[in-house]
């Protein structure tokens, strides 16, 4: 799924951390980073924020249907 305009990173990572299954960030090169890993969170966002102050768009893969619902709810209600 593509997510756009994430303003509240702290809340975003709370949602990711609450997910039961794996949540991955797909990079522009097609690599997948496990966002449940704190190291991957810091590395991926450091690269994104070196360019912009907000995350304009990124692709996420969540494997559990309930996790997909959590992420969609976050995007709708942020």
N, C-alpha and C positions, 0 to 999 in steps of 0.2 A: 504494500500500500504506500502511496505517496502522502506525506504529511507536509504541511506548509505553515509558515509564519509562527513558529514556536517562540513565544515570548517569555514564558515562565519555565525556565529550565529545571529549577528545583522541583516543581510539581511534575514536570515531564518525567524526570528520573524517579520520582516517587511512584508514578504509575508503572514505569518499566520494572522497578524493583518489586512491585506487587504482583507482577505477572508470574504465573506458574511455570510456563515453558520458556523456551529460548526466544529472545527478541534480538533481531540482527539489523544492523545498519548496512545497507548496500552502498559501497563507494562508487564513484564515477568510473572506476576501473573494473567494477564487478566483484571486488572483494567483499566478504561479509565479516563484519565485526560484531562480536557478541556484546550487546549493550548491557547485559546483566553483569558484565565484568567492569569493575570500577576503573581499571587501567584502560580498557577500551573506551569507556565513557570519556575519560580525560583526554586521551589521545585524539579521538575522533572530533570532539568539540574544540579542542585547541586548534586543530586544522581548519575547522569551519569558521571559528571566530577570528582567525587571523585575517579573514577576508571581510566578514560582516559582523555586526553586533547582534543580529537576530538570525535565526536559521530560516532562510527563505523557503527551502524545500529539501526534503531528503526522502529516500525510500527505505521503508522498514519492512521486515518480514517477521510475522509472529505466527507460531505454529499451532497454538491452541485457540479455538474459537472464542473462549471467554477473554483471552488476552487481546484479541482483535477488538472485541466489544469495549474493553477498558480503554484502549488507545483511541478508538473512534469517539467514545464519550469525552475523553480529554480534549480532543481536537474540536469537538462541537461546543464544549462548555468553557473553553479557556478564554 
